[in-house]
Amino acid sequence: MSNEEIEFIGKQVKDMYGTFIGKVVGTITDIDGSVQTVGVDCGSEGLRQIPFEQLVVQGAFVIFIPRWRLEAQRLLREKGLTLRRIRALIDIVSENDDMKEDAELIHEKYKMKLITLEETEKQIKERLDHRLAELDSQLKSIRMLVFDAKLQHKSNEITDAKYESVKTQTVEIVEHIEHEKAEIVNIQHRITDLSVENLERTENPKEQLHSAAVSYLGNVEKPPITEPIKTAAPIPSPAITNPTPPTQSPKPVAIGADGAEDTQDSDWLSRMSSQ
C-alpha cells in the first residue's frame, strides 16, 4: 500500500459535485497488498465499500467518482481509438495495394470490437438515463421542500431567517445536481456523436475494403444499372401517353435532377390524387 493510500484513511469523502458522502475508516486489500475497496462510514446508511479506482485524494478530501462516469469515459476512449484505427486502416489500403488482403482480416477484428462496444454503449446509455431520472426526482423533492417552507413562512410558522436558511441550503444542493446533470448530458452528446461517426466511418469503409479486395483478386464486378425498372409503373390514361422508344425511357431516371423528371412526378401525383 502506498503512502497516498494510507494517508486518505480518516479523511472526509465527497463526490465530484461537492456533496458529502462520509469518512474513510479503512481498506480491504488483496493478497499482494493492493487496495481493492475502501470502507466509508456513511452515517445512517452504514459502512459502504467503494472500489479503490473510484476514489481520488485531493487535498484534505477524498473525491468519489461515480461508476457511470468511469464507464462512459472508458467507452469514449476505446471507441474513439477503434474508429481512428479503422480510418488509418483505410488510408493504408488506399496508399498500398499490397495490403488489401491483410486489411480485410484486420477490419474484421475491429468490426468485432465495435460490436462489443455497441453492447457496452447500450448499457451505459440506460444507466445514464436512469441517473438522470434519479436526479430529476431529487429536484422535484427539493422544490416541494422549498415550497412548503414558503408556506410555513407565509403562515408565520417560521421566521424570515429560517426560511432564508432553507433556501440557502437547498440552492447548494440544486447546484450539485444541475452540475451532474450537465455532465451526463454532455457525455450523452459525445456518445451520440461517436455513434454517428461510427456509421459514417465503418459502413462506407467496409464497402471500400471489400471492393478493394475484389479488385486486388482481379474480379471487378460492377452491378448493371437497373434504375429504368423504377419507371415501369403503370400510368393511367393511355390515350395521353406518347409512345417513346424503350431506349429513351432510362434518360429521365439517369439524370435524376432534371426538371422534366420533376414535372412527370408531379403529373403522376396529380393523377393519383384525382382518382
C-alpha positions, -999 to +999 in steps of 0.1 A: +000+000+000+014+034-010+017+064+014-011+081-005-034+051+000-026+052+038-030+090+041-066+092+030-078+070+059-098+092+082-104+119+055-139+132+046-153+119+013-174+140-011-185+134-047-172+154-077-201+178-073-195+188-037-219+165-018-205+150+013-207+112+015-189+101+046-155+094+061-128+068+052-124+043+080-103+016+064-095-005+034-097-041+022-066-053+004-057-082-019-031-108-011-004-087-029-012-057-007-031-037-034-062-020-022-095-034-035-122-014-017-123+014+007-147+014+037-166+047+040-187+055+070-219+069+055-237+076+088-272+061+089-265+043+056-238+023+074-204+013+061-201+014+023-174-005+004-163+017-026-139+003-052-105+020-049-105+031-085-135+054-078-116+075-052-090+102-057-072+121-030-075+159-035-061+180-007-080+175+026-107+154+009-112+122-009-132+126-041-157+100-051-160+094-089-194+078-100-192+045-117-212+058-147-185+084-153-156+059-154-175+035-177-185+063-200-150+077-202-137+042-209-162+037-237-154+070-253-117+063-252-119+028-266-145+035-293-127+067-304-094+048-307-111+019-326-126+044-351-093+062-356-076+028-363-103+020-389-096+053-406-059+046-405-066+012-420-085+027-449-056+052-455-031+023-456-052+004-481-056+034-503-018+040-503-006+004-507-025-021-529-004-050-514-021-045-480-057-051-492-060-088-482-044-082-448-067-052-444-097-074-447-086-096-418-078-066-396-110-049-405-130-080-392-111-077-359-121-040-353-156-047-365-160-073-338-146-048-313-172-022-324-199-048-319-187-054-283-186-017-277-221-012-291-235-035-264-215-017-237-227+016-251-263+004-248-259-005-211-242+028-203-269+048-220-295+030-199-275+039-167-272+075-177-310+077-184-316+061-150-293+085-132-310+115-149-344+102-137-330+100-102-317+135-103-350+148-116-367+131-088-344+147-063-350+182-078-387+176-075-383+168-038-362+199-033-388+221-050-415+206-027-394+212+003-388+249-006-424+255-014-435+240+019-410+263+037-425+292+018-460+282+030-447+280+066-431+314+062-463+330+049-484+314+077-459+328+103-448+293+114-412+300+107-391+332+109-376+350+079-341+337+090-353+301+090-369+305+056-337+321+041-316+293+056-338+267+039-334+285+006-296+288+010-291+252+019-312+239-010-296+262-035-263+245-029-279+210-034-295+221-066-262+234-079-246+200-073-275+182-090-275+206-120-237+202-124-240+164-125-270+166-149-250+189-173-221+165-173-243+135-180-260+153-209-226+163-223-214+127-222-246+116-239-239+140-267-204+127-270-215+091-272-241+101-298-215+119-319-193+088-318-223+067-329-229+089-359-192+088-367-193+051-364-220+049-391-200+072-414-166+056-408-174+019-406-202+012-432-186+030-461-150+018-453-164-017-451-177-014-487-144+001-498-124-027-482-145-054-499-143-037-533-106-032-528-101-069-520-121-079-550-102-056-573-069-070-559-080-105-569-090-094-604-127-099-600-141-064-606-178-066-609-200-036-614-237-042-610-257-031-640-278+000-636-314-012-633-330+021-625-352+021-656-373-006-639-385+021-615-402+040-644-422+009-654-450+018-630-484+016-648-497+050-659-534+055-664-548+074-694-531+055-722-545+080-748-524+107-733-492+087-732-468+095-760-451+064-775-414+066-769-387+041-778-377+018-749-341+031-751-352+066-742-371+057-710-340+055-688-329+091-695-350+109-670-342+084-643-305+086-650-305+124-649-322+125-616-321+163-611-337+172-644-367+195-642-386+173-667-385+144-643-399+165-615-428+175-639-435+139-646-436+131-609-459+159-602-483+149-630-483+113-617-492+126-583-520+148-595-535+119-615-533+096-585-550+123-563-578+128-588-587+091-588 
